[in-house]
Amino acid sequence: MTGTLSKSSVNAALARARAHAPFLKLQLERFPELSQQLAAGEMERAIASGWQAGAEAPSLAARLRNRRNALSLALAVGDLAGATPLERLMEDLSDLADRTLDEAIAAAIAERTPDEAPRGFAVIALGKHGSRELNYSSDIDPIFLFDPLTLPRRAREEPGQAAVRIGQRIIELLQKREPEGFAFRVDLRLRPSSEVTPIALPVDAAISYYESSALPWERAAFIRARFAAGDPALGRYFLDAIHPFVWRRSLDFGAIGEVQSITRRIRDHHGRGQAFGPGYDLKRGRGGIREIEFFAQIHQLIHGGRDPSLRAPATLDALGALARAGHIAQADAVALADAYRLFRTVEHRLQMVDDRQTHSLPAEAEALDNVARLDGMTDGAALLARLAPHVERVGSLYDAMAGEEERRLPLAPDLLEAQLASSGFPDAPSARARVEGWRAGRARSLRSPAAQDAFEAMLPGLIEALGRAPDPMRALNRFDDIVARLPSGVNFYRLIEARPGLTAHLAAILSHAPTLAEQLARRPELLDGLIDATALAPMPAVEALAEGFREPERAGEDYQMVLDRVRRRVNERRFAQGVQLIACAADPIAAAEGYARIAEAAIQVLAEATVAEFEKAHGRVPGSELLILGLGRLGGEALTHASDLDLVTLFSGTHEAESDGPRPLRATDYFNRLAPRVTAALSVSTPAGPLYDIDTRLRPSGSDGMLAVSLEGLEAYQRNRAWTWEHMALLRARPVFGSAEGRAALQAAIDTTLRQPRDRARTIADAVRMRREIAQHKPPSGPFDIKKGPGGLIDLEFAVHSLQLTTGIGLHPRLEHAIADLAAAGLVGAEIDPALRLLTRMLVMFRLVAPDAEEPPEATRPLVARACGLADWDSLLAAQVEARQSISNLWARVAAMAEGSA
């Protein structure tokens, strides 16, 4: 907006204001100097004058009212002249409310305790005030909070009494009718349990309410909450504390359903205002302002817990953020934003007329014409014609999001069985018996009326999805396991109902992946992680994952909360990686790498947190640090969903050093107390669930050795005492925690060990003997044990490791890189790399679909074949035989080297 406007546009606006808005006409007469500035087109000067108006008034109440009237006048004329954007208008009116509240708080406290600073009392703004979207005649929806320890009060006065009296005085200063009118109407009904609670609440009691007793709709209300006035530290304390209540990573579709229910009740209650035409309610009617706001807020509730960029309080900002993130269509966001600007502008015209808090178009033709002409239109018919397409568009978009009336499966047994048969269930009588068992409410998750209602609403969509699954009956029976194990089902059932796209994933999980189905039964909130657009995207790099795991869910997290948070996020990622495999959205080899990145990121974040917690008591050991070595499939970056983590913990520096904390420890004691804490952080189950099984037996001296050894001790052990199998284990070792300098030193120690000269015959003989012992004591667990059977991955690893150790070629922890180097040197054939890749893909898939190493169900076999790059199951079996034969030949040839060199 420019400082000076054309006089013609301003004079036209002034003429319309005088002719059609009695309230504005009165203010033009009350503030002649401001009126002259407006007539001269000096808009910014007029707005500045509005902010200063009333300075000479005899009382605070008069000053507040004069300032409000003058600023409203300046903004209104700028609005009518097309010079003041809607966003500027709403923000200035909201800022006026903030300043008015601040002055009222200071005055209320000063009147009672003149020598005290205004502290211990804060106003949290909700509604349009909270989102800085106030209109001309808005009321404000504050929550008054106080701190009993710091609130100024009179002698022998309880803090609660003082706070209520301060609140009453604030309300009087704002809304009592004076000759100048009022400053702001105040509506305190959004405070907790407003029908029974005092108007000002102790801050900790309010926090306790939102943490334990709040109603679902209150989450949506707090999307727009902000500190507005009073004690800023108190306001921040409250908002930080309730942040997890508003922004939950685990979705609460009960809250979303409640918001939708509120809309339906509003539509029902304001039935006459729904029909578009004269009398239409711009705020509450179908296709009106509130439905645009709820459209944005529902999507924010769904996605904002995981994406902070979506937490914009203002409706227009929220719509833009949701479109940029891909959660709503850009065209829909534009249509809703255009409608919102138009509706709010017309709403402002309605309120300019008589300064009434109205949102409805006049029912009388003359009054409707008057509003239209205030806006510069010819008559009411033109206004209705302008509004109509926007109202219809908004109503259609909201209807599509809210869904139609809930469908239900038939209750009659014959009709139910017929529908199940038509949905694709080959054994419809058994499927009917299963559904009737659920309806009988025997499962704990189905005993409450709310759970039963949510379940019935979810059931039609679920049955359709399971009926299309490769094995409908298996999927149905596994879903029964979930129903039986759920402690509470309302949110889970509402989630499935609200996100139909998830049912296809759920059907695939239940049909093919017992491992994932079992996890889902224990942690149903894992399913809502699939809502993110990134759930089926390639797994990010380690540092990006770690950054996501580090992000706190709330201020002031303690160590236990960090453990819980990381477990939730790591398990969400692992679950999503498994779903990618079932959905054929990831190559199993890429998924194996993804699982390894997730694990490494978890190690980084949890080790960091554990070290920081340990240092609080024991400080740091100067010149030393904790190092963690990953071995096995973690070191080779090829984990499966079920892999444990082979870890060795070490430390740099000398044994003699001592930590510098309140309770100092010698280096060896320090790191051997720290190491089990890190292991526990990665493995112990918490309320958020388990994480990884940790195997530390590959450390020097195995189970008999210390849990953490020095880097110097590792080098000495590997040089003088290690067995051949321990050097073979080092071939797949990779530093996964520590500074860059510490990792480099550890890697150098590994390289030195692996490159030392060794007797080829003895090395291979040791490998042959060890492989024989494994075969004797750990036979294959089933016909599809990809690792242990003849020609399996263990045979391949022994062959490759023997060649690596005896030739010094291909010393890389990733098996495929080692094979590439050995093949280039002519030590292995070209057939070995595809054999490795085939068996790796099979291993990754079988860990999900057949963890018992038995042949997978018939419906699952095409999925496994497709994931492994083969046309069908028979082709996969033939390729596996060929791959195992190639590996058996290689291992036989390598094993023969021991005899040939003897």
N, C-alpha and C positions, 0 to 999 in steps of 0.2 A: 504494500500500500504506500503510495506517495504521500508526502506531507501536505501537498496542495492539490485539490481536485478542480475540475471545471465547475464554474458556478452554475451552469445549466443543470448538470446532473444533481448537484446538491440542492439547488432550489426546487427541482422537481420532487426530490425526496422530502424536503421540508414541507412543500405544499401538500403532498399526500399524507404526511404525518399530521398536519393540522386538520386536514379534512376528514381523515378516517380513523385517527387514534387519539381519543380524548386524553389518555394518560400522557402521551408524548406532547400533545398540545399544552397540557398543564406544565410540564417540565420546561418547555421552551419559554413559557412566561415566567417561571420561577428563576431561571438562570439566563438572564438577558445577555451577559457577557459571553457565555458559552454559545448562545444562539448566534451572536454576531460572528464568532469564529467559524461556526459551521457554515453560515451564509457566505463567508468569504472563502470557503473551501479549504480552510486550514485544519484538516482533520486530525493530524497528530497533535497539534496544539490544543485542539478541543478535547481530545482524549486525556492529555496531560492535565488540562484544567479540571476534567471530571475527577481524576484521581485526587486533586487538591481541594475539591469543593468541600464546603462545610467546616473549614479550618477555624472560622470565626464563630461557629455555633456555640451556644452557651453550655451545652452538655454533650457528653460522649454519645448518648443515644441520638441526638439531633445530628451530630457530625457524621455518624455512621449512615444515617438515612439520607442525608443530603449528598454524601459521596456516592452512595448507591444510585440515587436518582439521576445525578448529573452524569455519572459514567455510563449508566444505561442509556441515557439520551444520546450521548456522543456516539456510542457504539451502534445504537439503533439507526441513527441517521446515516452513519457510514455503511451499515448493512443495506439500508433501503437504496442508497446511492450506488451500490455495487462495489464499494471500495474496501470494505472490511471482510476478509475471508471468514468463512464459518469457523475454521479452527482458531483463528486469532480471537474472534468474538467469544467463543466458549472458554478459551484459556484465560482471557482477561476477566470474565465474570467469575471463573473459579478462583483466580488469584485474589479477586476482591473478597470472596468468601473467606479465604485463608487469612487475609490481613484483618478482616473484620473480627474473625474468631480470635486471632492473636491479641488484638487490642481489648476485646471483651474479657479474655482470660486474665490479662494483666490488670485490668480495672477491677474485676471481681475479687482477685486476690488482694490487691492494694487496698480496696475498701475495707476489707476485714482484717488484714495484717499489714499495715502501712510500711513497716520496716523490712518486710520480707521480699526477696526476689521471687518472680513468678516461676515456680518450679514444681515438679511433682504432679503436674496435671497436663494431659495431652489429649488431643482430638485426632481420631482416626476417621478420615473421610471415606465414605462408601458411595455407591451409586454414581451419578453423573458428576458429583463433586469430586469423588475419588479419582475418576478418570479425566478430570479437567474438561468436562463437557457440559457445564451448566448452561441453562437457557435463561431468558430474561426473568421469568417468574418461577424458577425452580425453588423447591424447598431444598434443604441440605439434609443428608442422612449421616449424622456423625455418631461415633461411639466415644463417650467420655470415659477416660481411664485416669486413675490416680495411683500414686505410689504412697502407701501409708507411712513410709519412713521419711519421705522428704517433703510431703505436701505441707505448706504453711497452714497453721490452724491456731485458733484462740486457745487460751488456757482452759483446761478441763474439757476440751472438745475432742470427740473421737474423730479419727481421720475420715471415716465414712460419712459422718454428719457434715464435716467441713466440705468434703467433696460434693455432696448433694447440694449444699447451699451455694457453693461456687457455680455448680452447673445450673441451678435455678436462676442465678443472677445473669449468667451468660445468655440463657434463653430469653430472659426478659429484655436484655439489651438488644437482642437481635430481632425478636418478633413481636414485641408489644406494639400495638397501634399507637402512633403519636401523630401530631398534626402533619409531620413530614411523611407519614406512612410507616413502613417497616424496613428493616435492613434485609433479613432473610427469615423465611419460615423454617422451623426446625422440626424434624421428624426423627425421634429417637427409637422407633420401633424395630430397627435392625440390630439393636444390641441383643446380647444373649438373654433369652427368656424374658422378653421385654414386659410381659404382662405381670411379672412378679418381682423383677429385680429393680433396684434403685437406678436413678438416671446416670449415676457415675459408678463405675465398677473398679475394684482393686485389680491392678494389672495382672497379678498372678492368678487370681480367680478367673479372669477372662481367658487367660492362656489355658488353664485347666479345662475350662468349658470347651474350647475349640479342639483340644487334644482328645477329649473323651466323650463329649455329649452333643456336639454340634449336629444340626440337621443337614442333610445332603445339599439343599439349596444354598446353604450358607457358604459352601465352597465356591460356588459361582459368584456370589456376592463379593467375596474377597479377592476375586481377580482384579477388581477395580479399587482395592483398598490402598490407601497411602497415608502417611503422616501429614497432617494439614496445619496444625497450630499447637502452641504450648511448648512443653518440654521435649526437645528433639531426641534426647537420649532415651527418654521413656518410650517415645513412639517407635524408635528403631528397635529397642529391646522387645517390644510386643510383636512387631512385624517379623523380626528374625525368628522369634519363638514359634509363631504359627505358620511359618513358611512351609514346613512339611505337610501341614494340614491342607493347604491350598494346592500345592504342586506335588502330586504323588507320582512317582515313577510307575507304581502299580496302579492300573486304571481302576476307577470306581464308577462303573456304569450304573450303579444305583443312583449316584448323584446326577448323572447325565439323564437318566430316566426321570428323576424328580424334576429337573429343569423342564423337560418336555411335558411332564404332567402339569406343571405350573402353567405352561403356555396353553394347554388344552382347557384348564380351568378358567384361565383369563378369557379365552375365546367364548367359553360357555357363559360366563358371568356377564360379559359385555356383548351379548349376542346381537343386540340392535346396532352396536357400533361396528360389527364385523361387516355388515352389508355395505359395500362401498357406495358413497353418495352423500348427500347432505346429512349431517350428524355423525359421519364416520369418525371413529376414534383413531387418530394418527399414531398414538402411542400403543394402544392395546389391541386394536383391531387386527384381523387377519391381514398379513402382508404389511404390517406397520413397523414402527421404530423398534418396539421390544423384540419382535421376531428377528430383526437384523442383529440386535445385540445378543440375543440368545444363540443365534446361528454361530456367531463368532465365539461366544463363551463356551459352547459345547465342544467345538473343535479345540479350543485352548485347553479345556479340561482333559481331553483325550490325549493331546500331544505335548502340552506345555510342560508336563513333569519331566520329560526327557529332552526337551529343546528349549533352553532359556530364551531364545530369540522370539518365542511366540507369546511371551508373558506381557505383552503390551496392554496397559489398562484401557486406552482409548479405542473405541470401536473401529475407526478408520485405520489406525495403526495396526490393529489386530488383523483386520481383513488383508491388508497388504502383506504382513508377515506370513500369514497362513498361505497366501498365494505364492509368495517367493519360496516357501518351503515345500510347495507341491501338495499341500493338504486339501486345498480347494482350487477349483479351476480359476484361471486368471479372469476369464470372461465373467464368471459368477462374482468374483471379488469386485470387479469394476461395476457390475450392475447393482450390487448391494451398496457400494460406496456412493454411487450416483443417487440411488434412492434415499440413502441416509441423509445426504446433504440436502436434497429437496425436501424431505419430510421435516427435518429440523428447521429449515428455513421457513417453511409454512407454519410450523408450530410457533416459531418466533413471531410471525405476523399475528397469529391468534392472540398471543400474550401481550403484544405491544398495544393492542386496542385499549384495554382497561386494566393492564397489569394483573390479570387473573391467571391463576395456575390452571389453565385449560389446555387440553390436547385434542379436543373434538372440533371438527368443522361445524359451523352453525347449521342448525336444522332449518332455520328460516331463510328464505331466498334473499331478503334484503340484507341480513347480516352476513350471509355468505358473499354476496356481491361486494360488501364493504371490505371484507378481508382481501378479496381478490384485487380490488382497486388500490388498497394500501400497498400491494405488491407490484402495482403497475399493470395489472391485467384489466381486460374489459369488464368481465363479470364472473360470477361464480361458476358458470358453465365452463369457461375457459380454464379456471383453476382445477375443476374436476377432471377435465380432459387431460391436463398436464400430469395430474397425479395418477390417473387410472392405470396406465401400463406399468408403472413402477410398483404400484400396490400388487398387481397381479403377478409380476415377476418375483417379488419378494415372497409372496404367499406360496407360489409354486416351488421355489427353492427350499423354503422351510418345510413344506409338506413332504418333499422328497427326502429331506434329511430325517425328519421325525418319523417317517414311515406311515404305512397305512394301518388300519385296525389290525390288531394281532390275529394271526391265523392260529387255529388249534387243531390238533389231531382229533378224530372222532373218539367218543367214549364207548359207543356200542362195539362189542367185540367183533361182530362180523364186518362192520364198516372199517374198523381199525385194521383188521387183518387184510381186507381187500386193499386198503391204501398202502400198507406195507408191501404187499405183493407187487402192486403197480409201481412202487418206488424202487424196486430192484432187489428185494430180499428173497433169496431162493427158498428159505424156510420161514414163510410168513407166520405160521402158528407159533414157532419158537420166538420169533421177534415180537409177536403180540404179547406173549407171556412175559417177556423181558420188560416191555413198556408198562404192562399192567402191574408188574412188581414195583417199578419206580413209582407209579401212581399210588400204590398202597402206602408209600411213605416210610418204608422200613429203613432206608438209609438215613444216617444222621443228617446228611446235607439236604434232605427233603422233608424235614419234619415241621418246619415253620410255614405258615401260609404264604409269607413273602417268597420263600424258596420255591414252594410249589407253583406259585404264579409265574415266577421267573423261568422255572423249568418248562412249564407248559408253553410259554411264549417262545422259548428257544427250540422246542422239540420239532416243529415242522421243518424248519430249515436244516436242523441237524439230520433228521431222517432222510431228507432229500440228498444231502451230501454223502451220508454213509451208504445210501442205496446206490450211488454212482461209484463207490469205492471198488477197487479190484476184488476185495473179499468182504462184502457187507456184513456177514454174520460175525466174522472175526473182529471187525471194527466195532460192531455193536457190543460184543462181549467185553472187549477191552474198555469201551466207554463205561460199561457197568462197573468195572474195577475202579475207574476214576470216581464215579458217583458214590461207590461204597466207601472210598477212602477220604473223600473231601470232608474236612471238619465243618465247613460252611460253604454253601454253594451259590448263594444269591449273586455275588459279583461275577463268579465264573459263568453262570448261566446267562446273566445279562450281557456279559462280554460277547459270548457266542451269538446271542440274538442281535446285538447292536452292530457286529462286524461280520456280515455273512461271508466276506472273503476269507475269513479265518477257517470256516468250516471245511473248505477243500484241504487246507493244510492239516487240520485235525483229522479228517478222514484218512489222509495218507499216513499220518503218524500211527493211527490206530490200526490200519491195515498192515503196515510194513515194519514198524519200528517199536518192538516191545520195550527197548531200552528207553526211548523217549517217552513212550506212554507211561511207563512206571515213574519217570521223573515228573511228568505232568500230574500224575495222581498225587504225588507228594507236594508239588509246588505249582498249583494251577496258574499262578501269576506269570509263569514262564510264557504262557501263550500270548499275553498282551505285549510282550517284546516283539512279536512278529508284526505288530501294527506299524512300526517304524519303516519308512521307505527303504532304509539301509539294511533291513533284516536279511534280504536275499542278495545283497551286494557283496563283492569280494571283501575278505577280511582286511581291515586296514593294517598299516605297519605297526610294529611293536610300540613305538613311542606314541602314536596316535591312540592306540588302545589304552596305553598306560595313562595318558592324559584324561581319557574318559573315565577310567577307574578312579583316578585321583579326585575328580571334581566332587566337592562335598555336597551333601544333600541339605545341609543346614549349618549355620554358624555354630561354633563351639562343640563340634563332634569330639567325643572321647575315643580312646583306642578301640573299645569294644564296638562302638558304632562304625568305626572305619572297617573293622573286620566284617561286620554284617553288610555294609554297603558294597565292599569289593566282592563278597560272595554273591550277592544278588546280581551284580553286573557281569561278573565272569560267567556265572551259570547261564545268564540270559544269552551271552555270546556263544557259549558252547552249545546251548540248545538250538539257537538259530543256525549254527554251522551244521548241526545234524539235520535240521529241517531242509537246509539247502541240498543236502545229499538225497534226501527222500524226494524232494521236488525236482531232482535232476538239474538243479541250478548251479552246481559246482562240480568240477572234476574231483574225484576222490583224492587225487594227489594234491591238488590245490587246497582241498579241505584239510588234509593232514598238515600242510604248512600252516593253515589258518589256526588249527588247534594248537600248534606249537607257539605261534605268535601270542595267542590268548594266554597260554601258560607263562610265557616269558614276561609278558606285561604284568600278570598277576604277581609273579615273583618280585619284579621290580617294585611295585607299589606296596605290597605287604612287607617286604624286607625293609624298605625305607621307613614305613610306619613303625615297624617293630624296633628298628635301630633307634629311631627318635624317641620312642617310649622308654627304651632301655637306658638311653643317655640321660634321661631326667634323674635317674638314681645314681648312675655310675659314671657319667661323663664319657669322654672319649679317650682312647689310647693314642697318645701322640705318635705320628708316623705309622699308624696301623689302620687297617680297614677290613671289613668283612668282604669276602669274595665267595661267590657261589658258582660251582661248576655243574653244568647240565650234561648228563650222559645218556646213552641209549637212544631211544626214539626222540627224546627232547633235544639231545645234542645234535641228532641228525635231522631235526626239524621235520619230523614225520609222525606226529602223534595221531592216535585214534581217539574216538569219543571216550573209550574206556581206559586209556593209558594212564599208568601211574607216572610219577616223576622221579627219575634217578638223579639224586643230588649229592654233591660233596661240598661241605662248607669248609672254607679255609680262611686264613688271615695273613696279611702282610706284616712286615715289621719283625721285631725281636720278641723273644719270650720274656725278657727282663723288664720291658716297659710296663708302666702302671697307668691306669685311667685317672682322669683329673676331676671326677665327680664327687658328690657328697659321700658316697660309699665306694672308695677306690678299690680296684681289683687288678691283680697281675694279668698280663695279656692272655696267658693260656686260660686262666679261670674266666676272665672276661668273655672271651669268644666262645668258650664251651658252655657258658650260661646263656649267652645270646643265641647260639645256634639252635638249641631246642625250642626257643621261643619263636624263631623264624619258621622252623618246621611245623610247630603247632599252628602258627598263623595261617599256614598253607593247607593244613590238614584237619584240624579239630573242627567238629561240627558246632555251629552256633545256631541261635534262633533263625538265622537266615539260611540254614542248611549246611551240607558238607561242601568240600571243595575238591582237593586232590588227595589220593593216597601217595605218600612219600616213601621212597626206598633210599636209605642212606648206606646200604651194605657195600657199596662200591668204594667207600672211603678206605684209606690205608689201614690195613689189618682188619678190615671188615667190621663185623659186629663187636669184635674185641678192642677195636681202636677208639681213640677219642673222637667225638662228634665233629670237632673243629681242629684242624692241624695247621701249622704254619706253612707258608709257601716253601720255606727252606726245608721243613720236615717232609713235605710231599716230594720234593726233588730227591732228597736222600733216600726216602723209601722206594721210590720208583727206580732209582739207580741201583740200589743194593739188595732190596728184599722182595720186590714185587714179582709175582708169578706171571707167566706168559698171558694168562687170561686177563690179568689186570692191565697189561699193556694193550691187549685187544680192546678192552673197554675204553681206554684212553683214545682210541682211534675215532670214537664217536663223541668225544668230549668237547664242550664249547663253553667258555665263560658266559654266564647269563646275568650276573650281578656284580657290580663294583665300578669304580671309576675307570675311565679309559686307560689310565696308567696302570691301575691294578689288573685290569683284564689283559693288557698287553704283557705284563710280567708273567701272569698265569699261563697265557698261551705260549710264551717263550719256553716255560718250563715243560709244557706238554711236548712241544716240538723237539726239544733237546732229548727227552725220553724216547720219543718215537724214532728218532734218527740215529740212535746209538747202534753200533754194530751188534749182530746177533747170529747165532748158529742156525742156518736154515733148517737143517734136518731136525734139530732138537725143537725148534719153534713149531714146525708143522706137526711133529710127533705129539707135542703138548696139546696142540689144537685138536688133533684127531682123538686123543684120549679124552679130552674134555667134552667133545661132541658126543662121544660114545656114552659118557656118564649122563649127559643130559637126556639122551634117548632112553637110557635105562630107567632113570628116576622121574622123568617128566615126559611120559608118552603123549601122543596126540590126544586132545580132549574130545575129538569127534572127527568124522570123515572130512570135514572142511576146516580143519585146523591149519590155517595158511602158514603158520610159523613153524610148527614142530614136525609136521609130517615129512616123509622123504622128499627131497627136492624142494622143500619149503624155504621160507625166508631165513631161518636159522642156518641151514646148510649154505645158503648164499652168503650170509654174513661171515661165516667161518672161512669160506673159500676166499672172499675178498680180503678179510682182515689178515689172513695168513700171507697172501701176496703183498699186501701193504707193508706188513712188518718185515718181510724177508727181502723186499726190493727197495723200500723207501719211496715207492711210486704211489701217487694218488692219496697222499696223506690229507684227506679232507673228511670232516665229520658227516657230510651228506653222502649217502651211499651212491647215488647216481653220478655225482661228480667223481668219486673215486673210481667207479667203473669206467667212466669216460676216459680217465687218464690211463687206466690199466689197458683198456681196449686200444688206445693210441699207441701203447708200447707193445702191443701184440700179445698181451698176457691173458686176455679173455676175448671170447668171440663176440661178434656183433649181435648174437642172439640173446646175450645176457641182459642188456639194458631193457629191451621190451619185456623180458621175463620178470625183471624186478618191477617194472611199472604195472604189469598185469596183476602180480601177486599183491602189490601194495594197494591197488584199487580194491581188490577182493577183500583184503584184510580190513580196510577202512569200512567197507560196506557191511561185511559180516559182523563187525563189532556192533552195528546198529540193528541189523535185521535178523541175525541168527547168532547171538552171543554164546550159545552153547556149541557152536561149530557143527551143528547138524545142518542137513539140507534145508534151505528156507522153504516156507509154504509156496505152493504152486503159483499163487497170485503175485508173489513177490519176486519170483525168479526173473521175469522179464525186466523188472526194475534194476536188479543187480547186473544183468547182462548189459543193459543199456548204459549203466554207469561205467562199466568196464570197457565200453567201446565195441561190444559184440552185438550181433543182430538178434541172438536168441540164446536160451539157456544151453542148448546142446552145443552151440558154437563156443560158448564160454567154457564148458567142460572140456571140450577138445583142446582149446587154447591153453587151459590150465595144465592138462596132461603134457602138452608139448613144452610149456615153460618149466614144469618140474623136472622133466627129463633133461632139459638143457642144464639146469642147475645141478642135478645129480651128476651129470657128466663132468661138469666143472669141478665139483667137490671131489669126485673120485680122482680126477687128474691131479688136483692139488695135494690130496692125501697121499697119492703115490710118490710125491716128491720126497716124502720122509724116507720111504724105503729105497728110492733111487739114490739118495745121498748118503745112505747109511754105509 
